[in-house]
Amino acid sequence: MIELTSDPVMPASSGPTIISDVEPFQVPGSGEWLTSRSDVRRFERENEVKQCGNDWTGSSKPAFWDEMVAENRER
């Protein structure tokens, strides 16, 4: 059974989640500016590339992290 009231109170977390768009950034190599998520999707589709993150999930970085970052900086 669900109890209905004449003045329902909605918790703050029950509304839609709004995610801001990406900050404009310039693509290394091509120099093209991407100013929205749709620009990013279009660029990835047209150039057959995908973004890869340089972050991790969890409370601490993985043991290999510092060495990997140093190797990538040498390239």
C-alpha positions in Angstrom: 0.0 0.0 0.0 1.3 3.5 -0.9 0.1 6.4 1.2 -0.7 9.5 -0.8 -0.8 13.0 0.7 -2.2 16.2 -0.6 1.1 18.0 -0.3 3.9 15.6 -1.3 7.4 16.5 -0.4 10.1 15.4 -2.9 13.5 14.8 -1.6 16.2 17.0 -3.2 17.9 13.9 -4.7 14.8 12.8 -6.6 15.1 15.4 -9.4 17.0 15.1 -12.6 20.8 15.2 -12.6 22.2 17.9 -14.8 25.8 17.5 -15.9 27.6 20.6 -17.2 29.2 20.5 -20.7 32.9 20.1 -21.2 35.2 23.1 -21.0 36.5 24.0 -24.4 39.9 22.4 -25.2 42.3 22.1 -28.1 43.1 18.7 -29.5 46.8 18.0 -29.4 48.1 17.3 -32.9 45.2 18.7 -35.0 44.7 22.0 -33.1 41.0 21.7 -33.4 38.9 23.2 -30.6 36.2 21.0 -29.1 33.6 23.0 -27.2 30.9 20.4 -26.3 30.4 16.7 -25.7 28.8 16.5 -29.2 32.0 17.9 -30.7 34.0 15.3 -28.8 31.8 12.5 -30.1 32.0 13.8 -33.7 35.8 14.2 -33.5 36.2 10.6 -32.1 33.9 9.2 -34.8 35.5 11.1 -37.7 39.1 10.3 -36.6 38.4 6.7 -35.2 39.9 7.6 -31.8 38.7 7.4 -28.2 39.7 9.4 -25.2 41.7 7.7 -22.5 42.0 8.9 -19.0 45.0 9.6 -17.0 43.2 9.1 -13.7 42.3 6.2 -11.5 39.4 5.1 -9.3 39.9 4.3 -5.7 41.5 6.0 -2.7 45.1 5.7 -3.8 46.9 5.6 -7.1 48.2 2.3 -8.4 51.8 1.2 -7.8 52.7 1.5 -11.5 51.3 5.0 -11.8 54.4 7.2 -11.3 56.6 5.2 -13.6 53.9 5.1 -16.3 53.5 8.9 -16.2 57.3 9.4 -16.3 57.6 7.1 -19.3 54.9 9.0 -21.1 56.5 12.4 -20.5 59.7 11.1 -22.2 57.8 10.4 -25.4 
